Amino acid sequence: MIEKLKNLFAKKSTKKELQSEKEIATKKGEPYVKVLETKVDKDNPKYGYFELDWNKHFVDNLKKNGFSGNTDEEVVDHWFSVLCSTIAEESTPIKSDNQIVKEEKREDGKTEIS
């Protein structure tokens, strides 16, 4: 009897709630990409990886925008490499000898770059 009452008052999940974000985007014909996991080498933090999940619409969109590869994975890798390079260039200027460019605001309002 108690089990019947529990089942009666248990929250009923709809099909929509059970669908993943990826499934919903795919059914709508929309590009989908998500970072599933990030790992960084604790001894050498310049090494690591991102595990990505995507749908076919995302890959098709990348191809339309000039990214290439022989497989979907290569297309996504190409995009991710360009994305990371763009972010790095915008946020951390680097000299040709791989040294980080340092910017310091001076009291006179000017910026000193070294």
C-alpha positions as CSV (number, residue, x, y, z in Angstrom):
1,M,0.0,0.0,0.0
2,I,2.8,2.4,0.9
3,E,4.6,1.7,-2.4
4,K,1.4,2.5,-4.3
5,L,1.1,5.9,-2.5
6,K,4.8,6.7,-3.2
7,N,4.3,5.9,-6.9
8,L,1.1,8.0,-6.9
9,F,2.9,11.1,-5.6
10,A,6.2,10.5,-7.3
11,K,7.1,13.2,-9.8
12,K,6.3,12.0,-13.3
13,S,9.1,12.8,-15.8
14,T,8.0,14.0,-19.2
15,K,9.8,12.8,-22.4
16,K,11.1,16.4,-22.8
17,E,12.8,16.3,-19.4
18,L,14.5,13.1,-20.2
19,Q,16.0,14.4,-23.5
20,S,19.5,15.8,-23.3
21,E,20.4,19.3,-24.5
22,K,22.2,17.6,-27.4
23,E,19.1,15.6,-28.5
24,I,16.9,18.7,-28.2
25,A,19.3,20.8,-30.4
26,T,19.7,18.0,-32.9
27,K,15.9,17.6,-33.3
28,K,15.6,21.4,-33.8
29,G,18.4,21.3,-36.4
30,E,20.6,23.5,-34.3
31,P,24.4,23.3,-33.7
32,Y,25.4,21.9,-30.3
33,V,28.8,21.7,-28.6
34,K,29.6,21.2,-24.9
35,V,32.8,20.7,-22.9
36,L,32.3,17.4,-21.0
37,E,35.6,17.2,-19.1
38,T,38.8,19.1,-18.7
39,K,42.0,17.6,-17.5
40,V,45.3,19.4,-16.8
41,D,48.6,17.7,-16.0
42,K,49.4,18.7,-12.4
43,D,53.1,18.5,-13.0
44,N,53.1,20.3,-16.3
45,P,50.0,22.5,-16.6
46,K,50.6,23.4,-20.3
47,Y,49.5,19.8,-21.1
48,G,46.0,18.6,-20.8
49,Y,42.8,18.0,-22.8
50,F,39.2,19.0,-23.2
51,E,36.6,16.3,-23.9
52,L,34.0,17.8,-26.2
53,D,30.6,16.5,-27.4
54,W,28.9,17.8,-30.5
55,N,26.2,17.1,-33.0
56,K,26.3,16.9,-36.8
57,H,24.8,20.4,-37.2
58,F,27.7,21.8,-35.3
59,V,30.2,20.1,-37.7
60,D,28.2,21.2,-40.7
61,N,28.2,24.8,-39.4
62,L,32.0,24.7,-38.9
63,K,32.5,23.4,-42.5
64,K,30.3,26.2,-43.8
65,N,32.6,28.6,-42.0
66,G,35.9,27.3,-43.5
67,F,37.0,24.6,-41.0
68,S,38.2,21.4,-42.6
69,G,39.2,17.8,-41.9
70,N,38.8,14.3,-43.1
71,T,36.5,13.3,-40.2
72,D,34.1,15.2,-37.9
73,E,36.8,14.9,-35.2
74,E,39.4,16.6,-37.4
75,V,37.0,19.4,-38.2
76,V,36.2,20.0,-34.5
77,D,39.9,19.8,-33.6
78,H,40.7,22.4,-36.3
79,W,38.0,24.7,-34.9
80,F,39.1,24.1,-31.3
81,S,42.8,24.8,-32.2
82,V,41.9,28.1,-33.9
83,L,39.6,29.1,-31.0
84,C,42.3,28.5,-28.4
85,S,44.9,30.4,-30.5
86,T,42.5,33.3,-30.9
87,I,41.7,33.5,-27.2
88,A,45.4,33.3,-26.4
89,E,46.3,36.0,-28.9
90,E,43.6,38.3,-27.5
91,S,44.3,37.9,-23.9
92,T,48.0,37.2,-23.6
93,P,50.2,39.0,-26.2
94,I,53.4,36.9,-26.8
95,K,56.7,38.0,-28.3
96,S,58.3,36.0,-31.2
97,D,60.6,34.2,-28.6
98,N,57.5,32.9,-26.7
99,Q,57.9,35.3,-23.9
100,I,54.7,36.9,-22.5
101,V,54.4,40.6,-23.2
102,K,53.9,42.5,-19.9
103,E,51.8,45.6,-19.8
104,E,51.9,47.9,-16.8
105,K,49.8,51.0,-16.3
106,R,51.8,54.0,-15.3
107,E,50.7,56.8,-13.0
108,D,50.7,59.2,-15.9
109,G,48.0,57.1,-17.6
110,K,50.3,55.6,-20.2
111,T,51.0,51.9,-20.7
112,E,54.5,50.5,-20.5
113,I,55.0,47.3,-22.5
114,S,58.0,45.1,-22.0
